[in-house]
Structures are given as C-alpha cells and as structure tokens.
Amino acid sequence: MRVLPSLLESHSSILSPALDQLEALDADGMLAAPVDLDAMVQHGVDPRPRLDGQRLELSEPTCVVVAGDVVVETLVLEEQSVLLVLGNLKARSAELYGTALVLGTCEVSESIVGHGEPHTLTVLGAVHAGRCEMHQQYIMQFLGGGTLAGLSDSEGGEEELLELMRAAGSELQVGA
C-alpha cells in the first residue's frame, strides 16, 4: 500500500491508483520520465479546491494541489513550481518551466510550451491541444489519448516519445 504525504491522504482514493498506474508504466519502461510524487511535494503542499481566472502564474516551489479543476486563460509555471491537478485542466495557453501532473483531462486550445529538464507535463486523461512544443529536454507525456494540432521537440525526439506513449496504451493523434 502506497504511503502518501499526510496533506494528500484525503485524496488517496484518486491519487493512489494514478500513481500505481504511473509506477507500472515506468517499471515497464514506457515513460520517458518517471513521476516522482516525493520530489513534487518536497517543498510542501498548497491545497486548493479549484483554480479559475484569466492568468494563473505559479512561481513558488510549493506543490499546488488542486482537488477540482483548473480553468484559466493562461497558465504559467515558473522553473521551481509544481502543479498537481486531481481534476481537469482547461486553458487557452500554457507556458511551463515547472512540473505538472494532471489526472483528468487536459484541454489547451492554442499552445502548450514546455522548457527545460528535468520538468515534465504528464496527463493521464485525454488531451485536446493545439501546438505542443518541448524545449531543452522538457517532456510531455499524454497517456490518455486525444488530439494535438502538432508536437515538436527541439531535441528531435518527438517520434520516440510518441512510440513510448502508444506502447503505454495512448491513442494520441497528432496533426488531427
């Protein structure tokens, strides 16, 4: 049985199965980057029931845990920031320098741009997004299928990443 940090125990019915799924995929070599909950919450947890607004900019190293949905026009995660969404994420655009894990669906109508390792965006639910760009070894993992207008990697690894996601069971369509 998985031991969750005390501030996340109330979400164990949602979080534990998701983490078990990610751990199994990682053990089978089907994740480009493992999801490390301990690293995500190492600087503390900031629980929120839901986040709405025009612009959501997170810059603190604390892991913002959203029990419900995030619905914003623009999402910006600065380098040390961490976002854990137990519900769905909906935005017009996302600029990511930090790490995000979305257990529900992810809908970003225009673009998702990720910058720098070791940060990742991992989505367990379906994703529907415009242009997705990965720069400086940022990794996007869309495990629940869906559609992207485009996927590019400044390091040229988008085909390998797509193969991993498809091996993990994702029916992701790019250029749809």
SVG drawing of the C-alpha trace seen along z (x, -y; Angstrom):
<svg xmlns="http://www.w3.org/2000/svg" viewBox="-13 -37 31 41">
<polyline fill="none" stroke="black" stroke-width="0.4" points="0.0,0.0 1.3,-3.4 2.1,-5.9 1.1,-9.4 2.3,-12.6 -0.2,-13.5 -1.5,-16.5 -2.5,-14.3 -4.1,-11.4 -7.6,-12.8 -7.1,-12.3 -5.8,-8.8 -8.8,-7.2 -7.9,-9.3 -4.2,-9.7 -3.1,-6.2 -4.5,-4.4 -3.0,-7.1 0.4,-6.7 0.2,-2.9 -0.5,-3.2 2.4,-5.5 4.7,-3.3 3.7,-0.3 4.3,-2.1 7.7,-3.3 8.6,0.3 7.8,1.5 10.0,-1.2 7.0,-3.0 7.5,-6.5 10.0,-9.0 10.3,-10.4 9.1,-8.9 6.6,-10.9 8.1,-11.3 5.5,-12.5 8.0,-12.8 10.1,-15.2 7.0,-17.1 5.9,-17.8 9.4,-18.2 8.9,-21.9 5.4,-21.5 1.8,-21.3 -0.6,-24.2 -4.1,-22.7 -6.7,-24.4 -10.3,-23.3 -10.3,-24.8 -8.5,-27.5 -10.2,-29.9 -9.1,-33.1 -7.5,-35.0 -3.9,-34.3 -2.6,-31.7 1.1,-32.2 2.8,-29.9 6.3,-30.7 6.9,-29.1 8.5,-25.7 5.5,-24.5 3.3,-21.9 -0.1,-23.4 -2.6,-20.6 -6.0,-21.3 -8.7,-18.9 -11.0,-20.0 -10.5,-21.7 -8.2,-24.4 -9.9,-26.7 -7.8,-29.7 -7.0,-31.7 -3.2,-31.5 -1.2,-29.1 2.4,-29.9 4.6,-27.6 7.9,-29.1 11.0,-26.9 10.7,-25.6 6.8,-25.5 4.8,-22.3 1.1,-21.8 -0.9,-18.6 -4.4,-18.7 -6.7,-15.9 -9.5,-17.1 -9.3,-18.6 -7.1,-21.4 -8.6,-23.8 -6.7,-26.8 -6.1,-28.8 -2.3,-28.6 0.3,-27.1 3.9,-28.2 5.6,-25.6 9.1,-25.8 8.0,-23.6 6.4,-20.2 2.7,-19.4 0.7,-16.2 -3.0,-16.2 -5.1,-13.2 -8.1,-14.2 -8.4,-15.7 -6.3,-18.5 -7.7,-21.0 -5.4,-23.7 -6.9,-25.3 -3.8,-27.3 -0.4,-26.0 1.5,-24.3 5.2,-25.2 7.5,-23.4 11.0,-24.5 13.9,-22.7 14.7,-19.4 14.0,-17.7 10.5,-19.2 7.5,-17.3 3.9,-17.6 2.1,-14.2 -1.6,-13.9 -3.4,-10.6 -6.8,-11.7 -7.5,-12.6 -5.7,-15.7 -7.0,-18.1 -4.5,-20.7 -3.2,-23.0 0.5,-23.2 2.7,-21.4 6.4,-22.4 9.1,-20.8 12.4,-22.8 15.6,-22.0 14.6,-18.4 11.2,-19.2 9.0,-16.1 5.3,-15.9 3.6,-12.6 0.0,-12.3 -1.1,-8.8 -4.9,-9.0 -5.0,-9.6 -6.6,-12.6 -5.6,-15.0 -2.9,-17.6 -2.6,-20.0 1.2,-19.5 4.0,-18.1 7.6,-19.3 10.8,-18.7 13.8,-21.0 16.0,-17.9 14.2,-16.0 12.7,-13.2 9.0,-13.6 8.8,-10.3 10.4,-8.3 8.1,-9.9 5.1,-9.1 6.2,-5.5 6.5,-5.3 3.1,-6.9 1.5,-4.5 3.2,-1.5 1.7,-2.7 -1.7,-2.5 -2.2,-6.1 -4.2,-6.6 -2.8,-10.1 -3.5,-11.6 -1.1,-14.4 -2.0,-16.7 -5.7,-15.9"/>
</svg>
